[in-house]
Amino acid sequence: MSNNKSNADHLHDAGVVNKAELSDEHLKAIDSLSKEEVAQLESIHKSANKDNDKPVGVIV
């Protein structure tokens, strides 16, 4: 994960979340996650979508 991107930006770029659909509280919660937690969310997203290109949302 790039050090200059927020967690929300990183997850948005990876297709895990759509930042436009998130409230400020959701964005703050996502940005408070550790690097390991963000990596786990991205891994889950990739596993859930390996045979399918439809994104999976994350409810925060």
Secondary structure, 3 states (H helix, E strand, C coil): CCCCCCHHHHHHHCCCCCHHHCCHHHHHHHHCCCHHHHHHHHHHHHHHCCCCCCCCCCCC
